[in-house]
Amino acid sequence: MLQRLHKEQQGTTMNTLHTTLPVLHLHCAGCAQTVEDTILSRQGVISAAVNPASSTAVIEYNPASVSLSDIREAVRAKGYDLVIEDNPSETAGNLQANEYRILRRRTAGALALSLPIVVLSMFFMDIPYANLWMWALATPVVFGLGRSFFVRAAKQLRHGSAGMDTLVALSTGVAYLFSVFNTLFPEFWLARGVVPHVYFETASVIIAFILLGRCLEEKAKSHTTSSLKKLIGLQPQTVTLVQADGQVVPTGIEQVTAGAIVRVKPGEKIAVDGTVTEGASYVDESMLSGEPVPVPKQKGAKVYAGTINQKGSLHFKAEQVGAETLLAHIIRMVQEAQGSKAPVQRRVDTIAAVFVPVVVGIALIALAAWAIAGGANGITHGLLAFVTVVIIACPCALGLATPTAIMVGIGKAAERGILIKDAESLEAARKINAVAIDKTGTITEGKPAVTTVLWANGDSSRSSVLRSLEAQSEHPLAASVAQYFSNAPECAITAFESLTGKGVKGAVDGQTYFAGNAQLLAENRITIDESLAAAAKTFAAQAQTVVWFADERNTLAVIAVSDKVKESSRAAIRQLHREGIAVYMLTGDNVATAAAVAADTGVDGFSAETLPQQKAAFIRQLQAEGKTVAMVGDGINDSAALAQADVGIAMGQGSDIAIDTAPMTIVSSDLLKIPAVVRLSRQTVSIIRQNLFWAFVYNLIGIPVAAGALYAVNGFLLNPMLAGGAMALSSVCVVCNSLRLRFMK
């Protein structure tokens, strides 16, 4: 069940570790690329991906070659910072909340000081010392409240990089210094017949607008991580421990150790993972599995951190605490997935890497063109065009277009009980047009039960051999047979052998016995009793699985095992068909049983008596036909097919290997989640395309207009202050558009 997801993923080898760290002072795609390149430049770092939307860095590194402190110092040298404390999620939340409060105060101060500058520049330019008053008000805005732009731009310049801070510092710095020069030396321009205008209001208002835009952007971005924050907020901070003498003691969650006995009253959240030792109740696990129906719990049942006890009182033994709980693992998985990059993002990063130098080049060309051909006011118009081009350009919108949508999409999937390990699989799911599904435990309930046993000549004397042989197999069908004969005495099995995809064999008192399918009988040239064969044919036509029991020469019994088809499987297959997706069933079961299940569920095709390597070959065949294939399975025998498929989807109740192999896991094993994944992928990619279209069109139109492209047509020159407002608004629009995913069905 859910405990299968506890697998830690600390690295691709024993020598590497994975970690997700918050990044501070990250404001654009250029900033993210700078931090990413800085981390990758450190010896011992295997891989790194920095997400500007979540302000996180996913790092794989070799701790023997580099420490997190070394990486942090390198990042700090570029003007940014990493949070590497023991509890980075909580610490980062506090730091980012504090940073937002500071940003809000700076925004309010910049707006308050910029307003009188605008009033002076518009209505009172002729009063004595107007320029000096504006200079006095603009200086604290530009170099006080806007100081961080210049500090980070200087650090970036020192290391040969550039980002959004570079553009802001360059534009406002040029406007400010030009205005200071005109205030102190107006005669320089008057002697040349040019009116010495000042643009203190431009510099201050641009700073104010950029700060306001970032304030709104940070507020909007905080909603993109709302799903993750919900998960983090599920774990209570206090628990009730039961001591050896029976006394109960409330304590902090950090004090709970493995082996402690915890009491949970009705309505309380379960704090750590464990096994029930006393009591009975129903537990709401919907926050982990997405399933609304409460799960019954009694002695021996597993319970998980973050779930809610409903009616009864429970005592349970803590087994996984802190970072080892299922909830903590899911949080890490979602964090890493949200920080991963979709293929389209890598192409955008290539553009973002050269965006700022190209924009500065265009601004310089505009300045030169105006100075040469602009007449008496050419220099003034040129400087304004330079400032406007630099300020209207927005790499932020480009950088946020993909990661914000990916974050919301993966978070929404997690809320529904679908864990997605990387952005690439989320993007790829939209192309799925064929789904191959394992039968047992995926289409069916995975709870097989023996319905009929027929013995050759009515001789059931070797039922103890059958029970003992099947008891040593891990296959669910074998378990059901062993359970059916649980009253039969056990006997010693020697030379036991599990034959993948066929059954088992073993010896008792020197006699070899077999239990498995018809293929196993055929390979060992075992004679099949005619009456048993007729019964087997009837069982298979009724969608029951046939298990044969035989010695070295003859069949001894035939067992019918029924595994009920889930109601949700039929509905899921119908939904997939409505989405234009073909559905195929793969099973190791016999052809007749597979055909009956296929007819019942409405799949487009099936492959029966399929071995693990044949399942992978079936996927390759579909891919060779040009199909984009998703494989859905839950067992070890599905792992090769899961790896071969374009998108592998593991069932949460399946094997650890299947879960580790597949990039997606459905916690509740409900097939209805598969069409939901496809729809979510299509919606996410649609939002990404809208964001990128807006970001590219905005820059393609805005930059030429800012340079003065419309001046020759209608005399229009874009005001730098409006350019600053447009730039701030573009990023906010991209983030808000991504947030629409939260409300899509």
C-alpha positions, 0 to 999 in steps of 0.5 A: 500500500502507501508504505511502498512509497517510502523509498529514499531517492538520495542519488543515482549512486551510493556516493551522491546525494539529492537535495532541494534548497530554497534560493533567495533574491531570485527574480528572473530567468537570467538570475536562475541561469546564473545560479544554476551555472554557478552551482554546476561550476563547482567540482563534485556537483553532478547536476543542478536545476534552478526554478525561478518560479519556486525559487528552489535549486534541485542539486545532485552532488558528491559530498566527498568532493563538495559541501553545501557550504561551498556551493552556498559561498559560490552562490553568495558571491554572485549576489544570491543565497541558498538556505541549507539549514536542517529544515529548509522548507520551514526556514525558507518559508520564514525567510521568504515571508520576511523578504516579502514584508521588506519588499512590501515596505520598500514598495510603499516607500518608493510609491510615497516618494515618487508621487511628489516627484511626478506632481512636481515634474508635471505641474510645478517645473517652473518653481525655484529649485524644482530640480533640486527638490526632485533630485532630493526625493529621487535619490533615496528611491533609486539608491536607497529603496532600489539599492538591491538592483545596483548591488546585484547588477554589480556582482553579476557584472563582476562575474561576467553575467547579466539579468533583470537587475542589470536592466533595471540598474542600467535604465534607472542609473542612466536616467538618474545620472543624465538628470543630475548632469542636466541639473548641475550643468544646464548651460552645456545643453543651452549653449547647443540650443537644447532644453536640459530636461531632467528625468528624476521622475522616470528613474524613481517611478520605474523603481517604484513600478518594478518593486510593485510588480515584484510584490504582486508577482511574489504574492501570485507565485506564493499561490503556485506552491499552495499544494505543497504548502498544504502538504507541509501543513498536514503534519501536526507539531505536537503528539501524545506519547503513551509511556510504559506506565500508561501515562500520556504525555504531550510532546513536540513532534521533533521528540518522537522516536521510532518505537514510541507509542502514540495515542490519537484521539478522534479528529486528530491528525496522525503525526508519524507513520506507524502500525496500530497496536490498540483500538479501531477507527476509520482514517481519512487518507484523502490528502495522500491518496486523493480517495475520499472514502475513509479507510478502516484501521485496526490492530496491525494496520499501517497509519501515515503522517498527515492523515486524520483519525475520525471516530475511534481512538488509536494507539500505534507504534511509531516506525518512520518519523521526521524525514522518513515518513511517507508524507515527508517523502511525498513532499520531497518528491513534489519539490523535486518534480516542481523544480525539474525542467520540462523540455520546452524550458530548456529551449527557453533557457537558451534564449534567456541566456542571451536575452539581456546582452541582446536587449542592451545591444538594441538599446545602444543601437537606438541611442546611436540612431537617435543621436545621429538622425534625431535632430536637435533633441536627438540625444535626449530622445536617444537616452529616453529610447535607451532607458525605455528599451532596457526597462520594457524588456522582460526576461522574467515573463519568459523565465516564469512561463513554463515553471509556474505552470509546471509547479501548479500542474504537479501540485494539483496532481499531488492533491489528487493522489498522483505523484509525478517525479519530473516535469518531462513526464507531465509534458509527455503525457499529453501526447499519449494515444495508447495505454497498456494496462496490466490486468491483475491488481490494476484492472482487477482488484488484485484480491484473487479468491479461489472459487472452485477446486476439482480433483482428478478422480475426486482424489484430494489427498495431496492438498497439503502438497499443493498448499505448501508449494503455493505458500512459498510463492509470492504471486497473489494467485498462489497466495489465494490458493494457499489461503484456501487450503489453510486447514491442510497440514504443511509438508516440507518442500525441497528443490523449490523453484519459481518459474517467472510467468509460468508457476512454481515447482518443488519436490516432496519425498522425491516426487516433483510437483508443479503448480501454474498455468497450461504453458508450464504443463506443456513444457514439462509434457504433463498429460491433462485429464480430459474432464479437468480440461473441460472444466478449465475451459468453462472457468476461463470463459467465465473470466476466472483464472485457471491454476493447474496442479500436477506431478511429473506425469499427470494433472492432479487438480484444476483450481478456478481463481476469480479476481473481480474487475474494479468498477473504476476500471470500466469507467476509466477505459470509457473515459480514455476512449473518449479522449481518443486513446486506445487501451490494451490489456497485458496479462500472464493469464490464459487467453480465454480468461483474458478474452473474457475480461477484455470483453467485460471492460471494453479494451481495444486489444489484449495480450495473454500468457505474456512474460515480463520481457514480452510486455516490454516487446509489446510496448516497443511494437506499439511505439514502432507503429508511431504510438505514444504509449503509457504503461500502467502496472503494479508488479515486478514483472511490469518494471521492464515495460514501465521503463520502456513506455513513453510514460510509465505509471505505477500503482501505489499498491504495487511493488517497490521496483515498479514505483521506482521505475515509473515517473508517475505513481497513482497512490490509490491504484484507481485507474480513473486517475489516468485520464485525469493525468492526460487532461492535466498534462494537456491543460498544463502544456496549453497554459505554457504555450499561452504564457510563452506566446504572451511573453514572446509577443510582448517583447517582440512588440514592446522593444521596437516600440520602446526604441521609437519605431512608431515615431516616423509613423505617428510621432509616438514615443513610449514613456519610460514610466509606462514601459516600467509598468508594462514590464511589471505587469507582464510577469504578473500576467504570466503567473496569474495565467498559470494559476488558472490551472488550479480551477480547471476540471 
